[in-house]
Amino acid sequence: MTQLAPQVEQAIDVICALGCELVTAYIGALRRGETRPEYAALTAGQRARLLDELQAIMSVYEPRC
């Protein structure tokens, strides 16, 4: 897997700090193509990568959320 762009890493950190429920909401927003301030500056490709990364992170935490 390729290294994450710094902007994607920063968005992940900001979003994950919000907690499981909000991370799940952001995943839904990304899937629907909605823009949120935490990732508004990302390109479409970076947003797709952000979605992939958030889904991977949540696959570990979802049973506990």
RASULLIN-V28691 format. One record per run of one state. SS is the DSSP state (helix for helix, strand for strand, loop for the rest). FROM is the first residue (numbers start at 1). TO is the last residue. If there is no record, write none. Layout:
ss=SS from=FROM to=TO
ss=SS from=FROM to=TO
This chain:
ss=loop from=1 to=5
ss=helix from=6 to=16
ss=loop from=17 to=19
ss=helix from=20 to=32
ss=loop from=33 to=43
ss=helix from=44 to=64
ss=loop from=65 to=65
